[in-house]
Amino acid sequence: MDQHRPRFIAVAKFLPKSSPRKLLRSVFGLPAQKRTEINLSLADQATRELSLADQATRESSQKDHPNFAQASTTRQKSQAQFLELGPQADLETLRALAQPASDPTAWLALQHDKALLADVYGNFIPFTEQSGHQIALRGALGANALRPDRESALLSAFLARAKSTRAVPVFYQANAATLAAVNLAALNNGRKRPFVAYKLGEEALLALADFDLAAPAYSGIRYSVRKAEKAGMRFEFCAKANAELLAQCAAISQEWLRARGAREKGFSLGRFYPPALLDMPMALVYLGDAMVAFANVLPSGDCSVLAVDLMRHSDLAPRGAMDLLFAKLILWAKVQGFQDFSFGMSPLKDVATLTDRHTHRGSWPKLARLLDRKGERFYNFRGLRAFKEKWHPNWTPRYMLVPARRHALPALIACTWVICFAPSKTIGLGKCFAPSKTIGLGKVFCAK
């Protein structure tokens, strides 16, 4: 075989740079020692297949035992611990899952553009599918007392689902703690290499205990609020939005979108979806008797974080309407005992990869700078960042997690598509688990 080795290398040079060329180089272009290791790995694989066949034979011989059927049923019930809800699940079920979550992002599950993979404890992962990618929003969401073992089990089930459908698992807007939990779950599933983290931006969190509107740092905001109040604007907080109130907000939302030539987005960004906004808190600004601005409020289940999603105003709103809305809402949250106020993520803020050798290198920061310069016509990156920075928040990095570096750009394109162009697209689910029984609108599945 060694005397024919140069001939195979010469043939590989004329092949395109794709998998056939890599295959020829990996098999025929390797030294004899490496080929021996490959043969040994194939032998180990054959041994595992024989052991599995022997195990199947033993199980078939045990079926005649009177207690075998009962033991098998008990084992299946113990494994069936994950519930998969489609994107058109019942709103009451989604509210019951999102209400106790410590992350306000859980309320985006009511938008009917994501599926949920949940466990029996009420923890869940919102996700969608696009172009061979299984994209999770942040990670495992649940109560503040989310146990590490339950989080790891839920993440393992999510990775097993992606493996069964041959999809690339992606975690969008994950933090450093989620990165550690995902790597632990991947290690338990037999993965040797950790996930690669690419920074998407930073989330603005304002510590309400340190917030004082009378401080010198907020002199510009105080001036804007006083000017708005002199113009006749006033703030109101609505604990539960009704249909009449949402009709007024819908007119403002359509006017806001039409003035900017924009369309509704989805997945990680909320859209004006009345079924999800009904009975939810709203922050409102009135000019006389007419509503001129609104924002929907997303409280966490443990009252630790208060967030806003939609922030829209009409063309009739005087300058300073949004400053008045946020200032009054932040003061209200501080009185109610919330610890932090979230302004959401600021995309492309200090973007760089998290890996050691490629920090602030490679094409990822260059792509971020290009989008920051040329992407203003699609998204107001700089304006949104400037509005959040004037509140002097603490910045928390958010990442996109992918299995390998080669998945970064396709995963980013898939995430952009589901956010900007497919907010209401129905996704196909239920292809990777063995269903055991149906519960409500979802199915209980056994993770392979």
Number of C-alpha atoms within 10 A of each C-alpha: 6 11 6 10 15 12 12 14 16 11 12 19 12 9 13 10 10 8 10 12 16 14 12 17 17 14 15 19 21 16 12 13 9 13 15 12 11 15 12 12 12 12 12 12 12 12 12 12 12 12 12 12 12 12 12 12 11 11 12 10 10 13 12 10 8 9 10 13 13 9 11 12 10 11 11 13 14 10 14 20 18 26 22 23 25 23 23 16 19 15 15 10 13 21 15 11 23 26 19 21 25 21 25 25 23 27 23 23 27 24 24 23 25 30 24 23 26 25 21 12 13 18 23 29 26 26 26 25 24 19 14 15 21 24 29 28 24 25 26 27 25 24 20 14 9 16 11 10 11 15 23 19 18 26 24 22 24 26 21 20 21 21 15 14 16 13 18 21 25 30 25 26 23 24 21 14 9 20 21 13 19 26 22 16 22 21 14 13 13 8 13 10 11 17 22 20 25 25 25 25 22 23 22 23 23 22 17 19 11 10 17 11 16 10 9 9 13 16 12 11 19 18 12 18 24 14 17 22 15 10 15 11 24 20 20 14 18 15 12 12 18 15 13 9 15 20 12 15 24 15 13 21 23 17 16 19 15 11 11 10 10 14 12 18 19 23 28 24 17 23 20 19 14 16 14 19 21 15 15 17 19 24 21 24 24 18 19 11 9 12 22 23 27 26 23 21 23 22 27 23 19 16 18 17 23 24 21 22 21 15 16 19 25 20 12 12 18 17 13 18 27 24 20 24 25 20 16 20 23 22 14 13 20 19 10 10 13 20 17 24 22 22 21 16 23 23 21 20 21 16 23 23 22 15 13 7 8 12 14 16 12 11 13 20 19 14 14 21 16 11 15 17 12 11 14 12 11 12 14 12 18 16 11 14 17 11 13 19 15 12 20 15 19 14 16 14 19 25 25 27 30 24 19 13 12 10 16 19 14 14 25 16 13 19 28 15 17 23 19 17 14 17 21 18 16 16 14 12 15 15 11 17 21 14 15 14 11 11 11 11 13 20 21 25 25 19 21 12
